[in-house]
Amino acid sequence: QARPSFSGKMVNALDRMGMSEDGGGCMTIVHQAAKAFMDVSTVPEPRRQGWLAAVAESKMFNTICGLCVAMNCIFLVYSSDREMDNYNTMAAGPSSAFRYIEVAFVVFYSCEVGLRLWVHRMYFFISVDFTWNLLDLVLVIFGVLEMAVSMEAGVGQSNVNPSFMRVVRLFKVVKVLRVVRTLRFLSELRLLFKCLLGSLLSLTWSVLMILLIVYMFALLMVQGLAQDLRDQAEALTPQEARGLAVDFSSVGMGMLTLIQLTTGGKDWGNTFDRLWHIGGFLPWMLVAFVLFFDLAVWN
């Protein structure tokens, strides 16, 4: 299996930047390392022999790994729900049975990664599936560290060190990434995931465009509302003015309000009524914003 050509793209990019291997400095080291890595990665992996290689490359082994990942996902749902339902009684940590099940999953993942690493050797890091291999390796490392930190912190004891528990909580967040491993065994989901990653750049620019539009409208609303409240300072009490300006008390709150109005988080009719009580053009600007977003931006 040949390594993808991103290392070759790196070398070409460095060449275009004028950072050749004769230029000296740190970039020369990077250039030479990229070329060496490209030379090594273009060498196809030899066919592995032996019963360990047969096990690692068998469909049965991949099926078992996929089922184990699916069972782990189900276990994470059940353990999280149980922890939420019993947050008072489980303050010191999960029960022994849950810890044993978690240890069993970590041991299985460690054996899986160790088997693949033993069979593929250096190709474990430069093969076509190197990204999935690195993800598996990182998850195994974090799983082992979580068990070590849990035992060191004395989970299940009454005098648990809060600093250790914060580290355990961080490991729990990383543990959620095990769900991503299901993509490795389901080609259809993996294809959709690649399409999603490919659209991240366009999504980023779209979000920035939406935030820019919301920012401009929020700025106009806050400035206009401040002027209207200033003009009606004698007719309104401070409590009434704060109640009418609750949705646009600042530019940040105004942006949050406008996002909620266009995503179902708030009923824009209530905000319209408060602005209508003040008068002026602000209620109609709010209607124009809602129509513009619903008919133009979201489409």
Buried (B, 14 or more C-beta within 10 A) or exposed (E): EEBEEEBBEBBEEBEEEEBBBEEEEEBBEBBBBBBEBBEEBEEEBEEBEEEEBEEBBEEEBBEEBBEBBBEBBEBBEEBEEBBEEEEEEBEEBBBEEBBEBBBEBBBBBBEBBEBBBBBBEEBBBBBBBBEBBEBBBEBBEBBBBBBEBBEEBBBBEEEBEEEBBEBBEBBBEBBEEBBBBBBBBBEEEBEEBEEEEEEEEEEEEEEEEBEEBBBEBBEBBBEBBEEBBEEBEEEBEEEBBEEBBEBBBEBEBBBBBBBBBBEEEBEBEEBBEBBBEBEBEBBEBBEEBBEBBEEEBEE
